[in-house]
Amino acid sequence: MSMDMNREQKRQMKRMGTLNEQGNPTRGQARTKATRGHDEARTTPPQYLREVRAEMRKVAWPSWPEVRKYSIVVLVTVAVVAALIFGLDSGFGKLSSWLYG
């Protein structure tokens, strides 16, 4: 690893824990508590599901008329794009068969 790094690169390497405060590589050295990661306990599945449910209650869900309207818009758009692609494919197919016999 080349040590010709600018100040920002050195700062980032220190944050990642690959350089110590003097700018030397930490390979083989014990990492500090801050660079090892969080010492928090893992979330249990029931706690995770409770948090998911709480977050889902905060979501602004669309009403049924909005869902129907948006679904119709999506279906019409897909149909128009499919027809456009079909038309272009057919046109270019006829053009190439006319050009190449």
Distance bins in CASP14 RR format, pairs under 12 A and 6 or more apart:
PFRMAT RR
TARGET T0000
AUTHOR 0000-0000-0000
RMODE 2
METHOD distances of the structure
MODEL  1
1 9 0 0 0 0 0 1 0 0 0 0 0
1 10 0 0 0 0 0 1 0 0 0 0 0
1 13 0 0 0 0 1 0 0 0 0 0 0
1 18 0 0 0 0 1 0 0 0 0 0 0
1 19 0 0 0 0 1 0 0 0 0 0 0
1 23 0 0 0 0 0 1 0 0 0 0 0
1 24 0 0 0 0 0 1 0 0 0 0 0
1 25 1 0 0 1 0 0 0 0 0 0 0
1 26 0 0 0 0 0 1 0 0 0 0 0
1 27 0 0 0 0 1 0 0 0 0 0 0
2 9 0 0 0 0 0 1 0 0 0 0 0
2 13 0 0 0 0 0 1 0 0 0 0 0
2 25 0 0 0 0 0 1 0 0 0 0 0
3 9 0 0 0 0 0 1 0 0 0 0 0
3 10 0 0 0 0 1 0 0 0 0 0 0
3 13 0 0 0 0 1 0 0 0 0 0 0
3 18 0 0 0 0 0 1 0 0 0 0 0
3 19 0 0 0 0 1 0 0 0 0 0 0
3 22 0 0 0 0 0 1 0 0 0 0 0
3 23 1 0 0 1 0 0 0 0 0 0 0
3 24 0 0 0 0 1 0 0 0 0 0 0
3 25 0 0 0 0 1 0 0 0 0 0 0
4 10 0 0 0 0 0 1 0 0 0 0 0
5 11 0 0 0 0 1 0 0 0 0 0 0
5 12 0 0 0 0 1 0 0 0 0 0 0
5 13 1 0 0 1 0 0 0 0 0 0 0
5 14 0 0 0 0 0 1 0 0 0 0 0
5 18 0 0 0 0 0 1 0 0 0 0 0
5 19 0 0 0 0 1 0 0 0 0 0 0
5 23 0 0 0 0 1 0 0 0 0 0 0
5 25 0 0 0 0 0 1 0 0 0 0 0
6 12 0 0 0 0 1 0 0 0 0 0 0
6 13 0 0 0 0 0 1 0 0 0 0 0
7 13 0 0 0 0 0 1 0 0 0 0 0
7 14 0 0 0 0 0 1 0 0 0 0 0
7 19 0 0 0 0 0 1 0 0 0 0 0
7 23 0 0 0 0 0 1 0 0 0 0 0
8 14 0 0 0 0 0 1 0 0 0 0 0
8 15 0 0 0 0 0 1 0 0 0 0 0
9 15 0 0 0 0 0 1 0 0 0 0 0
9 16 0 0 0 0 0 1 0 0 0 0 0
9 18 0 0 0 0 0 1 0 0 0 0 0
9 19 0 0 0 0 1 0 0 0 0 0 0
9 23 0 0 0 0 0 1 0 0 0 0 0
10 16 0 0 0 0 0 1 0 0 0 0 0
10 17 0 0 0 0 0 1 0 0 0 0 0
10 18 0 0 0 0 0 1 0 0 0 0 0
10 19 1 0 0 1 0 0 0 0 0 0 0
10 20 0 0 0 0 0 1 0 0 0 0 0
10 21 0 0 0 0 0 1 0 0 0 0 0
10 22 0 0 0 0 0 1 0 0 0 0 0
10 23 1 0 0 1 0 0 0 0 0 0 0
10 24 0 0 0 0 0 1 0 0 0 0 0
10 25 0 0 0 0 0 1 0 0 0 0 0
11 17 0 0 0 0 0 1 0 0 0 0 0
11 18 0 0 0 0 0 1 0 0 0 0 0
11 19 0 0 0 0 1 0 0 0 0 0 0
11 21 0 0 0 0 0 1 0 0 0 0 0
11 23 0 0 0 0 0 1 0 0 0 0 0
12 18 0 0 0 0 1 0 0 0 0 0 0
12 19 0 0 0 0 1 0 0 0 0 0 0
13 19 1 0 1 0 0 0 0 0 0 0 0
13 20 0 0 0 0 1 0 0 0 0 0 0
13 21 0 0 0 0 0 1 0 0 0 0 0
13 23 1 0 0 1 0 0 0 0 0 0 0
13 24 0 0 0 0 0 1 0 0 0 0 0
13 25 0 0 0 0 1 0 0 0 0 0 0
13 26 0 0 0 0 1 0 0 0 0 0 0
13 27 0 0 0 0 0 1 0 0 0 0 0
13 35 0 0 0 0 0 1 0 0 0 0 0
14 20 1 0 0 1 0 0 0 0 0 0 0
14 21 1 0 0 1 0 0 0 0 0 0 0
14 22 0 0 0 0 0 1 0 0 0 0 0
14 23 1 0 0 1 0 0 0 0 0 0 0
14 24 0 0 0 0 0 1 0 0 0 0 0
14 25 0 0 0 0 0 1 0 0 0 0 0
14 26 0 0 0 0 1 0 0 0 0 0 0
14 31 0 0 0 0 0 1 0 0 0 0 0
14 32 0 0 0 0 0 1 0 0 0 0 0
14 34 0 0 0 0 0 1 0 0 0 0 0
14 35 0 0 0 0 1 0 0 0 0 0 0
15 21 0 0 0 0 0 1 0 0 0 0 0
15 32 0 0 0 0 0 1 0 0 0 0 0
15 34 0 0 0 0 1 0 0 0 0 0 0
15 35 0 0 0 0 1 0 0 0 0 0 0
16 25 0 0 0 0 0 1 0 0 0 0 0
16 26 0 0 0 0 1 0 0 0 0 0 0
16 31 0 0 0 0 0 1 0 0 0 0 0
16 34 0 0 0 0 0 1 0 0 0 0 0
16 35 1 0 0 1 0 0 0 0 0 0 0
16 37 0 0 0 0 0 1 0 0 0 0 0
17 23 0 0 0 0 0 1 0 0 0 0 0
17 24 0 0 0 0 0 1 0 0 0 0 0
17 25 0 0 0 0 1 0 0 0 0 0 0
17 26 1 0 1 0 0 0 0 0 0 0 0
17 27 0 0 0 0 0 1 0 0 0 0 0
17 28 0 0 0 0 0 1 0 0 0 0 0
17 29 0 0 0 0 1 0 0 0 0 0 0
17 30 0 0 0 0 0 1 0 0 0 0 0
17 31 1 0 0 1 0 0 0 0 0 0 0
17 32 1 0 0 1 0 0 0 0 0 0 0
17 33 0 0 0 0 0 1 0 0 0 0 0
17 34 0 0 0 0 1 0 0 0 0 0 0
17 35 1 0 1 0 0 0 0 0 0 0 0
17 36 0 0 0 0 1 0 0 0 0 0 0
17 37 0 0 0 0 0 1 0 0 0 0 0
18 24 0 0 0 0 0 1 0 0 0 0 0
18 25 1 0 0 1 0 0 0 0 0 0 0
18 26 1 0 1 0 0 0 0 0 0 0 0
18 27 1 0 0 1 0 0 0 0 0 0 0
18 28 0 0 0 0 0 1 0 0 0 0 0
18 29 0 0 0 0 0 1 0 0 0 0 0
18 31 0 0 0 0 1 0 0 0 0 0 0
18 35 0 0 0 0 1 0 0 0 0 0 0
19 25 1 0 0 1 0 0 0 0 0 0 0
19 26 1 0 0 1 0 0 0 0 0 0 0
19 27 0 0 0 0 1 0 0 0 0 0 0
19 29 0 0 0 0 0 1 0 0 0 0 0
19 31 0 0 0 0 0 1 0 0 0 0 0
19 32 0 0 0 0 0 1 0 0 0 0 0
19 35 0 0 0 0 0 1 0 0 0 0 0
20 26 1 0 1 0 0 0 0 0 0 0 0
20 27 0 0 0 0 0 1 0 0 0 0 0
20 28 0 0 0 0 0 1 0 0 0 0 0
20 29 1 0 0 1 0 0 0 0 0 0 0
20 30 0 0 0 0 0 1 0 0 0 0 0
20 31 0 0 0 0 1 0 0 0 0 0 0
20 32 0 0 0 0 1 0 0 0 0 0 0
20 35 0 0 0 0 0 1 0 0 0 0 0
21 29 0 0 0 0 0 1 0 0 0 0 0
21 32 0 0 0 0 1 0 0 0 0 0 0
21 34 0 0 0 0 0 1 0 0 0 0 0
21 35 0 0 0 0 0 1 0 0 0 0 0
22 29 0 0 0 0 0 1 0 0 0 0 0
23 29 0 0 0 0 0 1 0 0 0 0 0
26 32 0 0 0 0 1 0 0 0 0 0 0
26 35 0 0 0 0 1 0 0 0 0 0 0
26 36 0 0 0 0 0 1 0 0 0 0 0
29 35 0 0 0 0 0 1 0 0 0 0 0
30 36 0 0 0 0 1 0 0 0 0 0 0
31 37 0 0 0 0 1 0 0 0 0 0 0
33 39 1 0 0 1 0 0 0 0 0 0 0
41 47 0 0 0 0 1 0 0 0 0 0 0
42 48 0 0 0 0 1 0 0 0 0 0 0
43 49 0 0 0 0 1 0 0 0 0 0 0
43 50 0 0 0 0 1 0 0 0 0 0 0
43 51 1 0 0 1 0 0 0 0 0 0 0
43 52 0 0 0 0 0 1 0 0 0 0 0
44 50 0 0 0 0 1 0 0 0 0 0 0
44 51 0 0 0 0 0 1 0 0 0 0 0
45 51 0 0 0 0 0 1 0 0 0 0 0
45 52 0 0 0 0 0 1 0 0 0 0 0
46 52 0 0 0 0 0 1 0 0 0 0 0
46 53 0 0 0 0 0 1 0 0 0 0 0
47 53 0 0 0 0 0 1 0 0 0 0 0
47 54 0 0 0 0 0 1 0 0 0 0 0
48 54 0 0 0 0 0 1 0 0 0 0 0
48 55 0 0 0 0 0 1 0 0 0 0 0
49 55 0 0 0 0 0 1 0 0 0 0 0
49 56 0 0 0 0 0 1 0 0 0 0 0
50 56 0 0 0 0 0 1 0 0 0 0 0
50 57 0 0 0 0 0 1 0 0 0 0 0
51 57 0 0 0 0 0 1 0 0 0 0 0
51 58 0 0 0 0 0 1 0 0 0 0 0
52 58 0 0 0 0 0 1 0 0 0 0 0
52 59 0 0 0 0 0 1 0 0 0 0 0
53 59 0 0 0 0 0 1 0 0 0 0 0
60 66 0 0 0 0 0 1 0 0 0 0 0
61 67 0 0 0 0 1 0 0 0 0 0 0
62 68 0 0 0 0 1 0 0 0 0 0 0
62 69 0 0 0 0 1 0 0 0 0 0 0
62 70 1 0 0 1 0 0 0 0 0 0 0
62 71 0 0 0 0 0 1 0 0 0 0 0
63 69 0 0 0 0 1 0 0 0 0 0 0
63 70 0 0 0 0 0 1 0 0 0 0 0
64 70 0 0 0 0 0 1 0 0 0 0 0
64 71 0 0 0 0 0 1 0 0 0 0 0
65 71 0 0 0 0 0 1 0 0 0 0 0
65 72 0 0 0 0 0 1 0 0 0 0 0
66 72 0 0 0 0 0 1 0 0 0 0 0
66 73 0 0 0 0 0 1 0 0 0 0 0
67 73 0 0 0 0 0 1 0 0 0 0 0
67 74 0 0 0 0 0 1 0 0 0 0 0
68 74 0 0 0 0 0 1 0 0 0 0 0
68 75 0 0 0 0 0 1 0 0 0 0 0
69 75 0 0 0 0 0 1 0 0 0 0 0
69 76 0 0 0 0 0 1 0 0 0 0 0
70 76 0 0 0 0 0 1 0 0 0 0 0
70 77 0 0 0 0 0 1 0 0 0 0 0
71 77 0 0 0 0 0 1 0 0 0 0 0
71 78 0 0 0 0 0 1 0 0 0 0 0
72 78 0 0 0 0 0 1 0 0 0 0 0
72 79 0 0 0 0 0 1 0 0 0 0 0
73 79 0 0 0 0 0 1 0 0 0 0 0
73 80 0 0 0 0 0 1 0 0 0 0 0
74 80 0 0 0 0 0 1 0 0 0 0 0
74 81 0 0 0 0 0 1 0 0 0 0 0
75 81 0 0 0 0 0 1 0 0 0 0 0
75 82 0 0 0 0 0 1 0 0 0 0 0
76 82 0 0 0 0 0 1 0 0 0 0 0
76 83 0 0 0 0 0 1 0 0 0 0 0
77 83 0 0 0 0 0 1 0 0 0 0 0
77 84 0 0 0 0 0 1 0 0 0 0 0
78 84 0 0 0 0 0 1 0 0 0 0 0
78 85 0 0 0 0 0 1 0 0 0 0 0
79 85 0 0 0 0 0 1 0 0 0 0 0
79 86 0 0 0 0 0 1 0 0 0 0 0
80 86 0 0 0 0 0 1 0 0 0 0 0
80 87 0 0 0 0 0 1 0 0 0 0 0
81 87 0 0 0 0 0 1 0 0 0 0 0
81 88 0 0 0 0 0 1 0 0 0 0 0
82 88 0 0 0 0 0 1 0 0 0 0 0
82 89 0 0 0 0 0 1 0 0 0 0 0
83 89 0 0 0 0 0 1 0 0 0 0 0
83 90 0 0 0 0 0 1 0 0 0 0 0
84 90 0 0 0 0 0 1 0 0 0 0 0
84 91 0 0 0 0 0 1 0 0 0 0 0
85 91 0 0 0 0 0 1 0 0 0 0 0
85 92 0 0 0 0 0 1 0 0 0 0 0
86 92 0 0 0 0 0 1 0 0 0 0 0
86 93 0 0 0 0 0 1 0 0 0 0 0
87 93 0 0 0 0 1 0 0 0 0 0 0
87 94 0 0 0 0 1 0 0 0 0 0 0
87 95 0 0 0 0 0 1 0 0 0 0 0
88 94 0 0 0 0 0 1 0 0 0 0 0
88 95 0 0 0 0 0 1 0 0 0 0 0
89 95 0 0 0 0 0 1 0 0 0 0 0
89 96 0 0 0 0 0 1 0 0 0 0 0
90 96 0 0 0 0 0 1 0 0 0 0 0
90 97 0 0 0 0 0 1 0 0 0 0 0
91 97 0 0 0 0 1 0 0 0 0 0 0
91 98 0 0 0 0 1 0 0 0 0 0 0
91 99 0 0 0 0 0 1 0 0 0 0 0
92 98 0 0 0 0 0 1 0 0 0 0 0
92 99 0 0 0 0 0 1 0 0 0 0 0
92 100 0 0 0 0 0 1 0 0 0 0 0
93 99 0 0 0 0 1 0 0 0 0 0 0
93 100 0 0 0 0 1 0 0 0 0 0 0
93 101 0 0 0 0 0 1 0 0 0 0 0
94 100 0 0 0 0 0 1 0 0 0 0 0
94 101 0 0 0 0 0 1 0 0 0 0 0
95 101 0 0 0 0 0 1 0 0 0 0 0
END
